[in-house]
Amino acid sequence: FAGVPGVYRQMLKYGKPAPSDFGVLRHGLMAGESPPPGLFEDWEACTKTPLYEALGMSEISTYVSSGPGVARRPGAVGKAQAGRRITVLPLEGGSAPLPTGEEGLLAVHRSDPGLMLGYWQRPGEEAQVYRGEWFVGGDLAVIDADDYVFHRGRANDLMKALGYRVSPLEVEAVLTEHPSIAEVACAEVKVRADVSVIAAFIVPRPNAHPDAGDIERFAAARLAAHKCPRCIVFVDALPRTANGKLMRQALSLPNGFSTG
């Protein structure tokens, strides 16, 4: 069974599945966005079936994953699937792979049999995704010495703060550890024509009443100053597509929101 993390969250919340409901299920597979803390453990405890993660895109389907033959590693999506060649290229350009452990753009060798033939009648866009022998889909990642891939988000989702590039996934991973937060998504928002800041859009846990100041202090104790959100926005739900994937570009400050 495959789905985005939100599908698994909703099944656990409303479906209350039992092991007897999954007698023929071998395992579950998640893709589409970063899973929240505890989802793997909650699913496996409830259904007695393993849950794995994958990374993919329309141009190549899934190409990195964990699974029965690739044990999960905390924070990692998994490894390149059998027969696929991947590497990490510099964000600024070039086709020379980065050293192990350095963050950059995840790339797939263009000889991959699962890779698209091209973008129909869009030669300009097609030229932008190829660097020499590599296809670059826009995902940021680190590959460790054991070939595990750690996804750092989409390059076009990077937030700029005090001259630094900041991945929203890094900030979200910290904030989701707060006991009053059920879900969180971060984005760069404009507070003035020439000023942008990091904002955290937070769905509180049921019966929780989180305080913006407390969350700011929580973040400050765990993140570098330039990575801390300057705006805390409480919302009832995060914007998502019909299949449950986060619509990060739809995040915006509500009318009249004061940034202090």
Backbone as CSV, one residue per row, in Angstrom:
resi,resn,N_x,N_y,N_z,CA_x,CA_y,CA_z,C_x,C_y,C_z
1,PHE,0.842,-1.183,0.000,0.000,0.000,0.000,0.879,1.236,0.000
2,ALA,0.592,2.204,-0.885,1.403,3.414,-0.985,0.528,4.648,-0.819
3,GLY,1.072,5.666,-0.175,0.346,6.912,0.014,1.246,7.968,0.622
4,VAL,0.758,9.196,0.672,1.507,10.266,1.324,1.363,10.097,2.839
5,PRO,2.259,10.690,3.625,2.167,10.538,5.083,0.810,10.917,5.654
6,GLY,0.166,11.933,5.051,-1.137,12.347,5.557,-2.181,11.249,5.508
7,VAL,-2.100,10.381,4.506,-3.046,9.266,4.404,-2.873,8.319,5.590
8,TYR,-1.628,8.029,5.929,-1.367,7.140,7.069,-1.806,7.783,8.385
9,ARG,-1.577,9.087,8.505,-2.017,9.783,9.719,-3.526,9.688,9.878
10,GLN,-4.254,9.920,8.779,-5.710,9.894,8.850,-6.233,8.485,9.125
11,MET,-5.590,7.486,8.553,-6.010,6.108,8.813,-5.840,5.755,10.284
12,LEU,-4.730,6.184,10.866,-4.502,5.897,12.283,-5.462,6.675,13.168
13,LYS,-5.784,7.902,12.754,-6.633,8.755,13.581,-8.100,8.348,13.526
14,TYR,-8.586,8.054,12.313,-10.014,7.805,12.147,-10.363,6.341,11.875
15,GLY,-9.455,5.614,11.240,-9.761,4.232,10.901,-9.485,3.251,12.009
16,LYS,-8.544,3.621,12.901,-8.143,2.747,14.003,-7.923,1.308,13.519
17,PRO,-6.993,1.134,12.563,-6.776,-0.212,12.007,-6.204,-1.174,13.033
18,ALA,-6.566,-2.423,12.893,-6.048,-3.493,13.751,-5.258,-4.466,12.888
19,PRO,-4.349,-5.236,13.487,-3.569,-6.201,12.700,-4.426,-7.122,11.846
20,SER,-5.608,-7.486,12.337,-6.469,-8.396,11.585,-7.002,-7.768,10.296
21,ASP,-6.964,-6.422,10.216,-7.431,-5.738,9.011,-6.398,-5.773,7.893
22,PHE,-5.183,-6.210,8.195,-4.088,-6.130,7.231,-3.423,-7.487,7.029
23,GLY,-4.227,-8.520,7.012,-3.681,-9.863,6.905,-2.914,-10.128,5.629
24,VAL,-3.261,-9.437,4.528,-2.576,-9.671,3.254,-1.602,-8.547,2.904
25,LEU,-1.489,-7.545,3.766,-0.584,-6.430,3.491,0.841,-6.801,3.857
26,ARG,1.754,-6.649,2.909,3.166,-6.947,3.180,3.859,-5.770,3.848
27,HIS,3.633,-4.568,3.323,4.192,-3.373,3.946,3.536,-2.133,3.351
28,GLY,3.728,-1.008,4.021,3.273,0.279,3.514,4.457,1.080,3.000
29,LEU,4.187,2.018,2.092,5.233,2.859,1.515,4.735,4.298,1.458
30,MET,5.556,5.215,1.967,5.206,6.633,1.974,6.090,7.412,1.017
31,ALA,5.523,8.434,0.392,6.285,9.361,-0.443,5.489,10.654,-0.527
32,GLY,6.124,11.690,-1.003,5.406,12.946,-1.223,5.813,14.066,-0.306
33,GLU,6.173,13.756,0.937,6.628,14.767,1.884,7.285,14.078,3.063
34,SER,7.942,14.876,3.883,8.653,14.316,5.027,7.664,13.799,6.066
35,PRO,7.821,12.565,6.547,6.886,12.024,7.542,7.102,12.652,8.909
36,PRO,6.046,12.820,9.690,6.189,13.379,11.033,6.821,12.374,11.982
37,PRO,7.412,12.853,13.075,8.027,11.937,14.044,7.013,10.938,14.592
38,GLY,7.435,9.715,14.727,6.595,8.703,15.352,5.647,7.978,14.426
39,LEU,5.511,8.432,13.179,4.529,7.804,12.293,4.900,6.362,11.972
40,PHE,6.191,6.101,11.733,6.619,4.727,11.461,6.253,3.816,12.628
41,GLU,6.614,4.251,13.819,6.385,3.427,15.013,4.895,3.248,15.290
42,ASP,4.114,4.327,15.127,2.674,4.237,15.394,2.002,3.262,14.428
43,TRP,2.382,3.333,13.146,1.777,2.442,12.151,2.131,0.985,12.437
44,GLU,3.396,0.748,12.703,3.841,-0.628,12.918,3.260,-1.208,14.200
45,ALA,3.109,-0.368,15.237,2.520,-0.847,16.481,1.044,-1.188,16.299
46,CYS,0.373,-0.427,15.449,-1.067,-0.611,15.268,-1.396,-1.755,14.316
47,THR,-0.605,-1.913,13.251,-0.945,-2.883,12.207,-0.044,-4.116,12.173
48,LYS,1.089,-4.031,12.871,2.086,-5.120,12.863,2.672,-5.345,11.465
49,THR,2.621,-4.327,10.618,3.260,-4.387,9.301,4.266,-3.248,9.198
50,PRO,5.390,-3.445,8.504,6.399,-2.386,8.407,5.965,-1.266,7.472
51,LEU,6.521,-0.091,7.705,6.254,1.084,6.887,7.594,1.623,6.380
52,TYR,7.670,1.883,5.084,8.908,2.356,4.473,8.666,3.698,3.794
53,GLU,9.759,4.287,3.307,9.684,5.614,2.694,10.354,5.592,1.327
54,ALA,9.885,6.465,0.434,10.467,6.558,-0.906,10.514,8.014,-1.346
55,LEU,11.387,8.275,-2.304,11.506,9.596,-2.921,11.379,9.412,-4.424
56,GLY,10.571,10.241,-5.047,10.399,10.121,-6.484,9.833,11.388,-7.080
57,MET,9.555,11.335,-8.371,8.952,12.458,-9.085,8.325,11.916,-10.360
58,SER,7.490,12.723,-10.987,6.793,12.268,-12.190,7.760,11.833,-13.277
59,GLU,8.919,12.494,-13.361,9.860,12.217,-14.440,10.539,10.855,-14.329
60,ILE,10.519,10.243,-13.143,11.261,8.986,-12.975,10.581,8.017,-12.009
61,SER,9.427,8.378,-11.475,8.761,7.593,-10.439,9.660,7.540,-9.201
62,THR,9.476,6.562,-8.326,10.347,6.472,-7.154,11.692,5.870,-7.556
63,TYR,12.756,6.420,-7.006,14.090,5.926,-7.355,14.997,5.773,-6.146
64,VAL,14.571,6.285,-5.002,15.274,6.105,-3.730,14.254,5.593,-2.728
65,SER,14.601,4.563,-1.966,13.627,4.046,-1.002,14.288,3.142,0.020
66,SER,13.584,2.952,1.119,13.883,1.856,2.034,12.906,0.741,1.695
67,GLY,13.090,-0.419,2.281,12.225,-1.541,1.957,12.698,-2.797,2.650
68,PRO,12.113,-3.933,2.319,12.505,-5.187,2.979,13.997,-5.481,2.902
69,GLY,14.656,-5.038,1.840,16.090,-5.292,1.709,16.971,-4.125,2.086
70,VAL,16.362,-3.009,2.452,17.109,-1.801,2.843,16.513,-1.280,4.140
71,ALA,17.199,-1.527,5.235,16.683,-1.136,6.548,16.528,0.376,6.641
72,ARG,15.508,0.824,7.347,15.332,2.253,7.574,16.453,2.786,8.460
73,ARG,16.863,4.004,8.164,17.829,4.711,8.996,17.184,6.040,9.384
74,PRO,17.185,6.407,10.664,16.524,7.648,11.085,16.966,8.854,10.258
75,GLY,15.988,9.567,9.730,16.261,10.765,8.959,16.521,10.541,7.486
76,ALA,16.767,9.296,7.089,17.078,8.994,5.685,15.853,8.443,4.965
77,VAL,15.750,8.752,3.670,14.687,8.172,2.849,14.993,6.712,2.555
78,GLY,16.242,6.422,2.274,16.666,5.067,1.929,17.889,5.136,1.039
79,LYS,18.007,4.191,0.125,19.130,4.147,-0.811,18.600,4.133,-2.245
80,ALA,19.489,4.423,-3.186,19.111,4.312,-4.596,18.652,2.886,-4.882
81,GLN,17.556,2.753,-5.611,17.051,1.428,-5.941,18.018,0.709,-6.881
82,ALA,17.943,-0.597,-6.881,18.860,-1.418,-7.681,18.867,-0.978,-9.142
83,GLY,20.052,-0.823,-9.692,20.193,-0.454,-11.089,20.181,1.033,-11.368
84,ARG,20.022,1.857,-10.320,19.972,3.307,-10.522,21.262,3.957,-10.035
85,ARG,21.726,4.947,-10.774,22.919,5.702,-10.398,22.507,7.105,-9.996
86,ILE,22.882,7.500,-8.788,22.558,8.838,-8.317,23.814,9.505,-7.770
87,THR,23.764,10.811,-7.661,24.855,11.572,-7.062,24.292,12.893,-6.564
88,VAL,25.148,13.721,-5.980,24.767,15.050,-5.516,25.646,16.067,-6.232
89,LEU,25.006,17.063,-6.854,25.710,18.095,-7.608,25.622,19.438,-6.884
90,PRO,26.551,20.354,-7.161,26.522,21.665,-6.498,25.255,22.446,-6.827
91,LEU,24.745,23.158,-5.842,23.539,23.956,-6.036,23.780,25.053,-7.071
92,GLU,24.989,25.593,-7.099,25.288,26.734,-7.963,25.480,26.347,-9.425
93,GLY,25.683,25.072,-9.722,25.888,24.650,-11.101,27.060,23.698,-11.224
94,GLY,27.244,23.157,-12.427,28.328,22.221,-12.662,27.849,20.788,-12.627
95,SER,28.641,19.896,-13.237,28.256,18.486,-13.322,29.221,17.568,-12.590
96,ALA,30.123,18.140,-11.782,31.055,17.324,-10.998,30.420,16.978,-9.659
97,PRO,30.272,15.692,-9.323,29.643,15.297,-8.059,30.375,15.857,-6.844
98,LEU,29.606,16.182,-5.814,30.165,16.663,-4.555,30.712,15.494,-3.740
99,PRO,31.617,15.763,-2.806,32.117,14.704,-1.924,31.004,14.133,-1.045
100,THR,31.207,12.929,-0.576,30.255,12.278,0.331,29.971,13.175,1.529
101,GLY,28.695,13.295,1.875,28.312,14.053,3.054,28.010,15.513,2.823
102,GLU,28.250,16.024,1.614,27.960,17.424,1.331,26.563,17.561,0.723
103,GLU,25.891,18.645,1.083,24.528,18.878,0.607,24.528,19.544,-0.758
104,GLY,23.647,19.078,-1.614,23.502,19.659,-2.941,22.251,19.129,-3.609
105,LEU,22.220,19.204,-4.920,21.060,18.757,-5.689,21.195,17.285,-6.058
106,LEU,20.174,16.518,-5.730,20.175,15.095,-6.044,19.986,14.911,-7.551
107,ALA,20.822,14.074,-8.142,20.793,13.878,-9.592,20.775,12.395,-9.930
108,VAL,20.123,12.066,-11.051,20.013,10.697,-11.547,20.693,10.624,-12.911
109,HIS,21.440,9.548,-13.144,22.125,9.428,-14.430,21.104,9.334,-15.559
110,ARG,21.361,10.057,-16.630,20.366,10.147,-17.704,20.215,8.848,-18.489
111,SER,21.056,7.852,-18.225,20.887,6.543,-18.865,19.861,5.678,-18.147
112,ASP,19.321,6.163,-17.033,18.359,5.378,-16.255,17.162,4.999,-17.126
113,PRO,16.823,3.711,-17.215,15.716,3.287,-18.085,14.354,3.797,-17.629
114,GLY,14.254,4.232,-16.372,12.980,4.747,-15.891,12.806,6.235,-16.077
115,LEU,13.843,6.909,-16.570,13.779,8.362,-16.735,12.938,8.724,-17.953
116,MET,12.233,9.836,-17.845,11.407,10.314,-18.956,12.247,10.500,-20.222
117,LEU,11.578,10.495,-21.363,12.257,10.784,-22.626,12.498,12.280,-22.790
118,GLY,11.652,13.085,-22.168,11.797,14.534,-22.261,10.476,15.211,-21.970
119,TYR,10.478,16.545,-21.941,9.255,17.332,-21.774,8.684,17.641,-23.157
120,TRP,7.451,17.273,-23.372,6.832,17.422,-24.683,6.775,18.896,-25.096
121,GLN,7.482,19.212,-26.174,7.487,20.543,-26.779,7.877,21.646,-25.793
122,ARG,8.765,21.322,-24.855,9.267,22.324,-23.899,10.796,22.213,-23.820
123,PRO,11.480,22.493,-24.907,12.934,22.319,-24.922,13.663,23.201,-23.925
124,GLY,13.143,24.390,-23.655,13.793,25.272,-22.696,13.797,24.691,-21.298
125,GLU,12.646,24.175,-20.854,12.558,23.557,-19.531,13.403,22.294,-19.463
126,GLU,13.409,21.543,-20.562,14.186,20.305,-20.585,15.679,20.590,-20.440
127,ALA,16.152,21.640,-21.077,17.572,21.980,-20.991,17.977,22.337,-19.562
128,GLN,17.042,22.877,-18.788,17.358,23.308,-17.427,17.552,22.143,-16.462
129,VAL,17.014,20.967,-16.773,17.089,19.852,-15.822,18.221,18.876,-16.136
130,TYR,18.981,19.151,-17.176,20.117,18.283,-17.496,21.431,19.033,-17.302
131,ARG,22.360,18.342,-16.635,23.723,18.850,-16.499,24.661,17.736,-16.955
132,GLY,25.158,17.866,-18.153,26.016,16.805,-18.670,25.256,15.492,-18.704
133,GLU,25.767,14.487,-18.011,25.142,13.164,-18.029,24.122,12.963,-16.909
134,TRP,23.764,14.055,-16.216,22.878,13.934,-15.061,21.556,14.679,-15.256
135,PHE,20.476,14.065,-14.766,19.166,14.713,-14.668,19.014,15.245,-13.251
136,VAL,18.675,16.522,-13.136,18.558,17.175,-11.828,17.108,17.599,-11.626
137,GLY,16.438,16.971,-10.674,15.016,17.215,-10.484,14.652,18.281,-9.479
138,GLY,15.639,18.851,-8.781,15.336,19.943,-7.855,15.274,19.564,-6.398
139,ASP,15.591,18.308,-6.052,15.589,17.895,-4.649,16.964,18.100,-4.030
140,LEU,16.989,18.659,-2.835,18.227,18.806,-2.079,18.450,17.555,-1.245
141,ALA,19.693,17.115,-1.151,19.958,15.886,-0.408,21.419,15.797,0.003
142,VAL,21.656,14.884,0.930,22.997,14.477,1.346,23.056,12.961,1.209
143,ILE,24.153,12.432,0.687,24.366,10.984,0.632,25.521,10.653,1.560
144,ASP,25.275,9.760,2.524,26.319,9.454,3.501,27.250,8.342,3.005
145,ALA,28.190,7.969,3.854,29.201,6.975,3.469,28.609,5.595,3.229
146,ASP,27.408,5.338,3.740,26.739,4.054,3.530,25.718,4.113,2.402
147,ASP,25.741,5.199,1.644,24.859,5.401,0.484,23.415,5.691,0.861
148,TYR,23.155,6.039,2.110,21.808,6.466,2.490,21.594,7.911,2.053
149,VAL,20.391,8.194,1.585,20.037,9.521,1.083,19.186,10.244,2.125
150,PHE,19.631,11.433,2.502,18.905,12.275,3.447,18.315,13.449,2.668
151,HIS,17.004,13.465,2.553,16.320,14.492,1.764,16.249,15.790,2.550
152,ARG,16.596,16.896,1.917,16.600,18.210,2.571,15.561,19.155,1.986
153,GLY,14.619,18.619,1.230,13.570,19.462,0.676,13.824,19.820,-0.777
154,ARG,12.973,20.705,-1.284,13.082,21.164,-2.664,13.906,22.447,-2.714
155,ALA,14.733,22.557,-3.739,15.573,23.748,-3.865,14.731,25.011,-3.972
156,ASN,13.581,24.922,-4.658,12.758,26.121,-4.805,11.921,26.424,-3.572
157,ASP,12.028,25.588,-2.536,11.359,25.869,-1.262,12.308,26.490,-0.243
158,LEU,13.592,26.603,-0.585,14.551,27.163,0.361,14.136,28.565,0.776
159,MET,14.298,28.843,2.062,13.975,30.154,2.603,15.271,30.945,2.785
160,LYS,15.222,32.238,2.537,16.387,33.093,2.722,16.216,33.913,3.995
161,ALA,17.218,33.837,4.858,17.165,34.566,6.125,18.557,35.065,6.471
162,LEU,18.696,36.386,6.609,19.972,37.005,6.982,21.108,36.562,6.064
163,GLY,20.785,36.394,4.786,21.799,36.026,3.816,22.064,34.541,3.705
164,TYR,21.392,33.732,4.513,21.582,32.281,4.495,20.404,31.610,3.798
165,ARG,20.676,30.447,3.211,19.604,29.591,2.710,19.218,28.614,3.806
166,VAL,17.934,28.474,4.068,17.451,27.606,5.140,16.406,26.649,4.576
167,SER,16.560,25.365,4.862,15.566,24.382,4.430,14.379,24.394,5.390
168,PRO,13.157,24.494,4.878,11.998,24.436,5.773,11.900,23.116,6.518
169,LEU,12.388,22.034,5.910,12.302,20.730,6.573,13.108,20.705,7.862
170,GLU,14.246,21.401,7.874,15.076,21.425,9.080,14.352,22.126,10.222
171,VAL,13.713,23.245,9.928,12.984,23.986,10.957,11.759,23.197,11.408
172,GLU,11.058,22.600,10.464,9.861,21.819,10.798,10.197,20.616,11.669
173,ALA,11.330,19.973,11.391,11.720,18.799,12.176,11.920,19.154,13.640
174,VAL,12.422,20.353,13.902,12.606,20.798,15.286,11.263,21.143,15.926
175,LEU,10.445,21.908,15.221,9.186,22.363,15.805,8.210,21.222,16.063
176,THR,8.247,20.176,15.261,7.320,19.064,15.488,7.605,18.322,16.787
177,GLU,8.767,18.580,17.387,9.070,17.969,18.679,8.376,18.692,19.826
178,HIS,7.815,19.867,19.563,7.112,20.601,20.622,5.837,19.847,20.989
179,PRO,5.573,19.650,22.265,4.429,18.815,22.672,3.063,19.361,22.288
180,SER,2.963,20.647,21.966,1.660,21.226,21.637,1.391,21.300,20.139
181,ILE,2.353,20.853,19.324,2.228,21.002,17.873,1.873,19.669,17.222
182,ALA,0.761,19.666,16.476,0.358,18.470,15.726,0.997,18.453,14.347
183,GLU,0.953,19.589,13.663,1.543,19.720,12.331,2.145,21.105,12.196
184,VAL,3.161,21.215,11.355,3.770,22.524,11.112,4.348,22.561,9.706
185,ALA,4.270,23.714,9.093,4.912,23.947,7.798,5.527,25.337,7.832
186,CYS,6.721,25.462,7.280,7.428,26.739,7.288,7.603,27.263,5.867
187,ALA,7.632,28.584,5.757,7.817,29.217,4.454,8.374,30.613,4.656
188,GLU,9.002,31.117,3.614,9.467,32.510,3.614,8.297,33.398,3.209
189,VAL,8.014,34.418,4.007,6.905,35.321,3.705,7.398,36.763,3.737
190,LYS,6.783,37.597,2.939,7.118,39.015,2.927,6.318,39.749,3.999
191,VAL,7.018,40.522,4.828,6.335,41.350,5.823,6.351,42.816,5.397
192,ARG,7.282,43.147,4.512,7.313,44.450,3.843,7.822,44.214,2.430
193,ALA,7.746,45.227,1.616,8.144,45.060,0.218,9.574,44.568,0.081
194,ASP,10.436,44.978,1.010,11.850,44.625,0.911,12.328,43.708,2.024
195,VAL,11.399,43.149,2.795,11.787,42.318,3.941,10.994,41.011,3.938
196,SER,11.713,39.889,3.988,11.086,38.571,4.114,11.595,37.893,5.374
197,VAL,10.749,37.106,6.010,11.129,36.384,7.223,10.620,34.952,7.125
198,ILE,11.097,34.112,8.019,10.615,32.735,8.112,9.365,32.711,8.983
199,ALA,8.319,32.104,8.473,7.075,31.954,9.226,6.785,30.476,9.445
200,ALA,6.252,30.168,10.614,5.842,28.799,10.938,4.324,28.766,11.062
201,PHE,3.691,27.932,10.264,2.236,27.768,10.290,1.942,26.487,11.068
202,ILE,1.241,26.633,12.177,1.148,25.554,13.163,-0.296,25.126,13.394
203,VAL,-0.514,23.810,13.331,-1.790,23.210,13.738,-1.582,22.649,15.144
204,PRO,-2.252,23.211,16.156,-2.058,22.712,17.525,-2.670,21.327,17.713
205,ARG,-2.142,20.623,18.676,-2.737,19.345,19.060,-4.096,19.591,19.710
206,PRO,-4.999,18.601,19.669,-6.298,18.762,20.320,-6.143,19.130,21.794
207,ASN,-6.919,20.110,22.210,-6.943,20.578,23.606,-5.653,21.267,24.037
208,ALA,-4.765,21.528,23.101,-3.536,22.265,23.422,-3.745,23.742,23.114
209,HIS,-3.060,24.580,23.855,-3.171,26.024,23.663,-1.766,26.616,23.623
210,PRO,-1.037,26.342,22.554,0.357,26.792,22.481,0.473,28.308,22.449
211,ASP,1.567,28.785,22.974,1.855,30.210,23.034,2.985,30.519,22.057
212,ALA,2.817,31.572,21.275,3.817,31.910,20.264,5.184,32.159,20.889
213,GLY,5.206,32.853,22.008,6.479,33.126,22.670,7.175,31.861,23.127
214,ASP,6.399,30.917,23.635,6.980,29.647,24.079,7.581,28.888,22.898
215,ILE,6.892,28.899,21.770,7.403,28.202,20.588,8.660,28.885,20.060
216,GLU,8.689,30.201,20.103,9.888,30.923,19.667,11.081,30.577,20.554
217,ARG,10.849,30.490,21.853,11.940,30.121,22.772,12.379,28.676,22.542
218,PHE,11.417,27.799,22.277,11.717,26.392,21.984,12.627,26.298,20.761
219,ALA,12.299,27.062,19.717,13.106,27.051,18.497,14.487,27.647,18.743
220,ALA,14.539,28.741,19.500,15.812,29.425,19.744,16.803,28.548,20.499
221,ALA,16.285,27.628,21.314,17.164,26.741,22.081,17.720,25.606,21.233
222,ARG,17.189,25.427,20.010,17.558,24.264,19.203,18.051,24.603,17.798
223,LEU,17.875,25.851,17.394,18.250,26.253,16.043,19.164,27.473,16.076
224,ALA,19.988,27.601,15.047,20.765,28.829,14.889,19.805,30.006,14.738
225,ALA,20.250,31.180,15.138,19.366,32.344,15.173,18.714,32.625,13.824
226,HIS,19.481,32.481,12.739,18.915,32.815,11.427,17.904,31.783,10.939
227,LYS,17.816,30.632,11.605,16.865,29.596,11.208,15.559,29.660,12.000
228,CYS,15.504,30.496,13.011,14.313,30.558,13.867,13.192,31.337,13.178
229,PRO,11.962,30.836,13.251,10.840,31.571,12.657,10.582,32.875,13.391
230,ARG,10.294,33.918,12.626,9.989,35.233,13.192,8.495,35.474,13.295
231,CYS,7.719,34.658,12.601,6.262,34.744,12.669,5.706,33.370,13.032
232,ILE,4.849,33.330,14.020,4.158,32.100,14.404,2.680,32.288,14.089
233,VAL,2.157,31.453,13.216,0.765,31.568,12.783,0.037,30.274,13.127
234,PHE,-1.004,30.371,13.933,-1.798,29.194,14.290,-2.951,29.039,13.298
235,VAL,-3.093,27.840,12.752,-4.120,27.563,11.748,-4.867,26.284,12.121
236,ASP,-6.061,26.136,11.563,-6.847,24.923,11.813,-6.336,23.744,10.996
237,ALA,-5.803,24.029,9.815,-5.296,22.970,8.935,-4.297,23.572,7.965
238,LEU,-3.386,22.754,7.479,-2.430,23.183,6.469,-3.026,22.971,5.078
239,PRO,-2.703,23.828,4.115,-3.233,23.639,2.753,-2.626,22.397,2.106
240,ARG,-3.477,21.544,1.590,-3.015,20.292,0.986,-3.753,20.027,-0.316
241,THR,-3.112,19.227,-1.164,-3.751,18.796,-2.400,-4.789,17.720,-2.078
242,ALA,-5.509,17.287,-3.113,-6.539,16.266,-2.905,-5.967,14.961,-2.376
243,ASN,-4.690,14.676,-2.689,-4.094,13.429,-2.195,-3.291,13.628,-0.918
244,GLY,-3.422,14.812,-0.313,-2.833,15.023,1.007,-1.455,15.635,1.033
245,LYS,-0.914,16.035,-0.119,0.431,16.605,-0.154,0.385,18.084,0.208
246,LEU,1.351,18.519,1.011,1.406,19.909,1.453,1.563,20.857,0.269
247,MET,0.761,21.931,0.263,0.871,22.985,-0.746,1.646,24.147,-0.118
248,ARG,2.959,24.030,-0.111,3.786,25.021,0.589,3.631,26.421,-0.004
249,GLN,3.466,26.497,-1.330,3.368,27.804,-1.972,2.085,28.541,-1.594
250,ALA,1.132,27.834,-1.006,-0.129,28.465,-0.611,-0.070,29.068,0.787
251,LEU,1.030,28.867,1.493,1.161,29.417,2.842,1.370,30.926,2.767
252,SER,0.565,31.677,3.505,0.702,33.135,3.514,0.153,33.681,4.820
253,LEU,0.619,34.858,5.199,0.153,35.478,6.435,-1.290,35.936,6.263
254,PRO,-2.129,35.731,7.280,-3.513,36.200,7.193,-3.574,37.720,7.176
255,ASN,-4.629,38.270,6.613,-4.802,39.721,6.575,-4.802,40.289,7.989
256,GLY,-4.055,41.356,8.162,-4.018,42.002,9.465,-3.062,41.387,10.450
257,PHE,-2.320,40.350,10.029,-1.383,39.702,10.955,-0.273,40.673,11.318
258,SER,0.001,40.795,12.610,1.043,41.697,13.094,2.335,40.932,13.315
259,THR,3.429,41.475,12.782,4.738,40.861,12.981,5.507,41.500,14.122
260,GLY,4.882,42.328,14.886,5.502,42.908,16.072,6.408,44.072,15.778
